[in-house]
């Protein structure tokens, strides 16, 4: 069974008009290296995310994707020919 978003159009500010069901927004965000942050920075990031969650007045769907990146291969330098 396929579910489709009942979009009626895009509103001027970029929101998706869902008719009687309201509006939807799509956001693409980049990663935040939480583990590499200082404890103070981690506290701030967690607080900001908490404030965003608290501000929501309706349901939210969050999609998180994680992909392993292929390590870069280093080119080996060929040994220089011996000078005579």
ZIBELRA-V275835 format. One record per helix or strand. SS is the DSSP state (~ for helix, > for strand). FROM is the first residue (numbers start at 1). TO is the last residue. Records with the same first field share a line. If there is no record, write none. Layout:
SS = FROM-TO + FROM-TO
This chain:
> = 9-10 + 16-17 + 23-24
~ = 19-21 + 34-36 + 39-55
